[in-house]
Structures are given as C-alpha cells and as structure tokens.
Amino acid sequence: MTVIEARAEAERILRGGRIPAEDDPSRDALVLLAWATGRSRSRLLAHPEEDVPEPEKFLSLARKRATGLPVAYVTGEKEFWGMTFQVTPDVLIPKPDTETLVERAIEVLRAHAAGSPESRRFFGARRFCEALDVCTGSGCVAVAIARSVPESLVTATDISEAALRVAEENARELGPSDRPIRFVLGDLRDGLPPPSTPDSPGYALIVSNPPYVPSDVARGLLEDGRGEPLLALDGGADGLDLVRALAPHALRALAPGGTFLVEVGEYNAAAAAGCLKEEGFLDIVTHRDLAGLDRVVEGRRG
C-alpha cells in the first residue's frame, strides 16, 4: 500500500467514524501516518508513491481515532511549548489555550528573578523563586515553567496518582536535571503543600489549570468518545467549584507580593475574577488567549 492509498483509506475510515465535525480527517490521517512511519509530513506529501510499511498497523490507528479517541491518545503524545509530552487518558490533553497561562507565569517569575523593585520588596535577594502548579495533569505547565526560568524551583500537585505518574515521566524526560520538579499527591481542597525550602516566605507564584467546565457541559463533551478524564474537566454547576476552593488556600500559600494565575473559561472568567476579589487578592486582571477570549485570571497577594 502506497502513501496516497493509505491516506485515502484512513480518511474513508475517519469520515465514517465519530470524530468531531470541526476536525479534519485528512489532517488526522496525515498526522497518524507520520507517527506510524516515522516520516515527516512534508516527506509524505512530497512522495505519495512510497510504500507504507505495515499498513494494517497504521489503519488500526485510524480505526481507534474513528471511535472519537483524540489523535494525542492514539499516538500517546502531544506537542506543547515546543516539547513533546506523553499523554494518556489519565490526563487532559495539553491545549494551546494553556500557553497563555505559561506565558504569563514565565513573565512573573522572570521579573522576580531579575530583582524588580516589587520583587526585592517582598522576596529580598533570594537566589530561587518557588512556584507551585496545582492540578498539574500531564505536567506540561510545570515543565514549561521549570525549563524556561532557570531561577525557578517548581512543585506540582494533583489529586490523581495516575496523572502524577504521567507528569513525573514527562519531567524526567523534559524537565531540568539540575532542579528536579517536586511532585506531591493531594486534594487542593485540603490545602496546598508548603514550599520546598524551609526558609521560604511562600511561593512567588501559584498557577493552576483546574477543572472549570460546568458539569452538564463536561458530560456532553465526553459523549463523542474523546476519552478525556471527567475529573479534569468537571468544575461543578458553574465550573468554578475548584477555583473557589483553591483561591483561599493559594492566598495563604503565597508569599506577600506573590502572584496567583488560574486558567478558566471565557464564560466564567468574570465570576472567577470576582471570586479572587472576595478572597482578598489585589491587582486582579484577566488575560486573553490567542483567540481573544478571556482565559487566565491573575491576582496578587498584598
């Protein structure tokens, strides 16, 4: 079976399956074929006459995708922040929207590391900035922060043991070897782990991409067979149950002057900002993602 024949057969399988209407069967077939053959997409497009080794193995991937399972779960990997992360159905697939959270987190930590006047006021001349990633999932946010800010010491926590195993493996493969990310199993509703250094005044930064989809919407999303964990999506009636639970713990765990960043939906960002205000956060601002939608709410501890 040649490349062009394999792609055509995979597209036929996908068009008869359960993939979401907004997804492109042609693109998915090409991505799966590149992964199965180890060839680049550009090579596959340039040489449609080449033979495909083990075509049935490739078509079995297309059949998995046709059940509604996302490409990332079929291949077991997903690109995020220029790195390839391992993913399983135990973790949410990293989304481009979350890069907004990472971008702002890096800005905040770099300002501390550079010794901005505000940073020196609260943290003094400390060598490292401690950061906490709550609901780490695949570990993509924690790894991206740790890789991008050499002055950071990152702790990551999640309620799911299975998710932490995935995150730990990603950190081993992609994280900095000189500053290993610390992983802690725990339920954010019970409180947050203390910083890793005993003399720390608290975290300079706490970030979180918690479940923030309203319960009825989350259940509806999973009806197409995408297989993402409901635990990582369901945020209660209005999507903010975990944000409300996290905010007071974050305020206590932050050092004075520390920053809290939480990813939310465009439909509940205003309510999330109100929640942070009620808890006593200052300088509250909402950041938009690349699509221009409200995505990340920021607050500072006074």
Order of alpha helices (4+ residues) and beta strands (2+ residues): alpha-alpha-alpha-alpha-alpha-beta-beta-alpha-alpha-beta-alpha-beta-alpha-beta-beta-alpha-alpha-beta-alpha-beta-beta
